[in-house]
Amino acid sequence: MILRCRFTKLGDIAYISHLDLLKIFIRALRRSMIEVNYSEGFHPHPKISFSSALSLGIESYAEFIDIDIKNSGDSINFLQRMNESLPEGIDIIECKETEKAEPLTKTMSHSLYEIYFDSDNDGISDAIAQVMKSEELMLKKRNKKKQIKDVNVREKIHSIEYDPEKNIIKTILTNSSEGALKPTDMLKAINENFGKEFNPYRIVKIASIMIADDIINII
């Protein structure tokens, strides 16, 4: 049986790597005495898969993990047992049973982020308006050959708006297996193109989203 779980990654735990996150869940499963099915072959590994990896330092209320458990009876108190074994900052919010789960990377095309600032951002509303009107937002990125190339990231920005009262940006960015846009890279591109220094103190992923035929579905 596969359990698809949504969990948080908040506070200092946001700075651990994707590999360390996997180790944390494996240890928690062992402490909870929940058996997991393993792959076959010379190097069997537990059947656990995550949604796309977050950049270090970005917090989240909407991370997902698929866990293929061996005994269906373990699903009854699964959430409670796991949360008692997981470290502070990681909490499983909900779990749903599924017999055959489509890969997480294919079911979540976008992510909704909130970007928090603690200082005035003169000109940020105008910059955002220009971004949404334009078909280009160029970003200098280093490729695998360590060459610096100009990349158009505008097509990976579904929406972006600024709330002056709360001093936050809300944005929906592409997060598919074909290519994701990090919120930090989006801000870097805005700063480079508009000569600004918009520097947030916190970035939080609020939701994972599937957009198809212009219909937005929050996972």
C-alpha positions as CSV (number, residue, x, y, z in Angstrom):
1,M,0.0,0.0,0.0
2,I,1.3,3.5,-0.9
3,L,0.6,6.4,1.4
4,R,0.9,9.8,-0.1
5,C,1.7,12.3,2.7
6,R,1.9,16.0,2.9
7,F,4.3,17.4,5.5
8,T,5.9,20.6,6.6
9,K,9.5,21.7,6.5
10,L,9.7,24.7,8.8
11,G,12.4,26.5,10.8
12,D,16.0,25.4,11.0
13,I,15.1,22.1,9.4
14,A,14.7,24.0,6.1
15,Y,18.6,24.0,5.9
16,I,19.0,20.2,5.6
17,S,19.7,18.6,2.3
18,H,17.3,16.4,0.3
19,L,19.5,13.3,1.1
20,D,19.4,14.1,4.8
21,L,15.6,14.5,4.6
22,L,15.4,10.9,3.2
23,K,17.6,9.6,6.1
24,I,15.3,11.4,8.6
25,F,12.2,9.7,7.2
26,I,13.9,6.3,7.1
27,R,15.0,6.6,10.8
28,A,11.5,7.7,11.8
29,L,9.9,4.7,10.0
30,R,12.3,2.4,12.0
31,R,11.5,4.1,15.3
32,S,7.8,3.8,14.5
33,M,8.3,0.1,13.7
34,I,6.6,0.6,10.3
35,E,7.9,-1.8,7.7
36,V,8.4,-0.5,4.2
37,N,8.6,-2.5,0.9
38,Y,12.0,-2.6,-0.8
39,S,13.0,-2.5,-4.4
40,E,14.4,-5.6,-6.0
41,G,17.9,-6.1,-7.4
42,F,21.5,-6.0,-6.2
43,H,21.0,-2.8,-4.2
44,P,17.5,-2.9,-2.7
45,H,16.3,0.4,-1.2
46,P,13.1,1.4,0.5
47,K,10.3,2.5,-1.8
48,I,10.1,6.1,-0.8
49,S,9.9,9.1,-3.1
50,F,9.6,12.8,-2.6
51,S,8.2,15.7,-4.6
52,S,10.9,18.0,-6.1
53,A,13.7,19.1,-3.8
54,L,13.5,22.5,-2.2
55,S,16.4,24.9,-2.2
56,L,18.2,25.1,1.1
57,G,16.7,27.7,3.4
58,I,13.2,27.7,1.8
59,E,10.5,26.6,4.2
60,S,7.4,24.7,3.2
61,Y,3.8,23.8,4.3
62,A,3.4,21.6,1.2
63,E,6.1,18.9,0.8
64,F,5.0,15.4,-0.3
65,I,6.3,11.9,0.1
66,D,5.1,8.5,-1.1
67,I,5.8,5.6,1.2
68,D,5.1,2.1,0.2
69,I,4.3,0.3,3.5
70,K,4.3,-3.4,3.8
71,N,1.4,-3.9,6.2
72,S,-1.9,-2.1,5.6
73,G,-2.6,-2.1,9.3
74,D,0.2,0.3,9.9
75,S,-1.8,3.0,8.0
76,I,-4.3,3.3,11.0
77,N,-2.0,5.2,13.4
78,F,0.6,6.1,10.8
79,L,0.4,9.9,11.1
80,Q,0.6,9.9,14.9
81,R,3.4,7.3,15.1
82,M,5.5,9.1,12.6
83,N,5.0,12.6,14.0
84,E,6.2,11.3,17.4
85,S,9.5,10.1,15.7
86,L,10.1,13.1,13.3
87,P,12.2,16.1,14.4
88,E,10.8,19.6,15.1
89,G,9.9,21.4,12.0
90,I,8.7,18.3,10.1
91,D,5.1,17.4,10.7
92,I,3.0,15.1,8.6
93,I,-0.3,16.9,8.1
94,E,-2.3,14.3,6.1
95,C,-2.0,11.0,4.4
96,K,-4.0,9.4,1.7
97,E,-4.0,5.7,0.6
98,T,-3.4,4.9,-3.0
99,E,-2.8,1.6,-4.8
100,K,-0.8,2.9,-7.7
101,A,0.5,6.5,-7.4
102,E,1.6,8.6,-10.3
103,P,5.1,10.0,-9.7
104,L,4.9,13.2,-7.6
105,T,7.0,15.1,-10.1
106,K,4.3,14.6,-12.7
107,T,1.4,15.6,-10.6
108,M,2.7,19.0,-9.4
109,S,3.5,21.4,-12.1
110,H,3.8,24.6,-10.1
111,S,4.4,25.9,-6.5
112,L,2.9,28.9,-4.7
113,Y,5.4,30.9,-2.7
114,E,5.2,33.7,-0.2
115,I,8.3,35.9,0.0
116,Y,8.7,38.1,3.1
117,F,10.6,41.4,3.4
118,D,11.4,43.4,6.5
119,S,12.4,46.7,4.7
120,D,10.8,49.1,2.3
121,N,11.0,48.0,-1.3
122,D,10.7,51.2,-3.4
123,G,9.7,50.4,-6.9
124,I,8.8,46.8,-6.4
125,S,5.2,47.1,-7.6
126,D,6.3,48.8,-10.8
127,A,9.0,46.1,-11.4
128,I,6.5,43.3,-10.9
129,A,4.0,45.0,-13.3
130,Q,6.7,45.3,-15.9
131,V,7.6,41.6,-15.5
132,M,4.0,40.5,-16.0
133,K,3.6,42.7,-19.1
134,S,6.8,41.5,-20.7
135,E,7.6,38.2,-22.5
136,E,11.2,38.3,-21.3
137,L,13.0,38.3,-18.0
138,M,16.6,37.4,-18.5
139,L,18.8,35.8,-15.9
140,K,22.5,35.1,-16.0
141,K,23.1,31.4,-15.2
142,R,26.1,29.2,-15.2
143,N,25.5,26.0,-17.3
144,K,27.1,22.6,-16.8
145,K,30.1,23.7,-18.8
146,K,30.5,26.6,-16.3
147,Q,29.7,29.1,-19.0
148,I,27.5,32.0,-18.1
149,K,24.4,32.2,-20.3
150,D,21.4,34.5,-20.5
151,V,18.2,32.5,-19.7
152,N,14.6,33.8,-20.2
153,V,12.8,32.8,-17.0
154,R,9.6,34.8,-17.7
155,E,7.8,31.8,-19.1
156,K,8.2,30.0,-15.8
157,I,6.4,32.7,-13.9
158,H,2.7,32.0,-13.9
159,S,1.8,34.9,-11.7
160,I,3.4,37.4,-9.3
161,E,1.8,40.1,-7.1
162,Y,3.0,42.3,-4.2
163,D,1.0,43.0,-1.0
164,P,2.2,46.4,0.3
165,E,0.4,46.1,3.6
166,K,2.0,42.7,4.5
167,N,5.2,43.5,2.5
168,I,5.2,40.2,0.8
169,I,5.3,38.8,-2.7
170,K,3.0,36.0,-3.7
171,T,4.1,34.1,-6.8
172,I,3.3,30.8,-8.6
173,L,6.3,29.4,-10.3
174,T,6.9,26.4,-12.6
175,N,8.1,23.3,-10.6
176,S,7.8,20.5,-13.1
177,S,10.3,17.8,-14.0
178,E,11.0,19.7,-17.3
179,G,12.5,22.5,-15.3
180,A,11.8,24.5,-12.2
181,L,12.3,28.2,-11.3
182,K,13.5,28.9,-7.8
183,P,12.0,32.0,-6.1
184,T,15.6,33.2,-5.3
185,D,16.4,33.0,-9.1
186,M,13.3,35.0,-9.9
187,L,14.3,37.7,-7.4
188,K,17.8,37.7,-8.8
189,A,16.5,38.2,-12.3
190,I,14.3,41.1,-11.2
191,N,17.2,42.7,-9.3
192,E,19.5,42.3,-12.3
193,N,17.0,43.7,-14.8
194,F,15.7,46.6,-12.7
195,G,18.8,47.6,-10.8
196,K,17.2,46.8,-7.4
197,E,18.2,45.0,-4.2
198,F,15.0,43.2,-3.1
199,N,16.3,40.9,-0.4
200,P,13.8,38.7,1.6
201,Y,14.3,37.4,5.0
202,R,12.0,34.4,4.5
203,I,10.6,32.4,1.7
204,V,7.8,29.8,2.3
205,K,6.2,27.4,-0.1
206,I,2.5,27.5,0.6
207,A,1.1,25.0,-1.8
208,S,1.8,22.6,-4.6
209,I,-0.3,23.1,-7.6
210,M,-1.3,21.3,-10.8
211,I,-2.2,23.7,-13.7
212,A,-3.7,22.2,-16.8
213,D,-5.8,24.0,-19.4
214,D,-5.5,27.2,-17.3
215,I,-7.3,25.4,-14.4
216,I,-5.5,25.7,-11.1
217,N,-5.8,22.7,-8.7
218,I,-4.2,22.9,-5.3
219,I,-2.8,19.5,-4.4
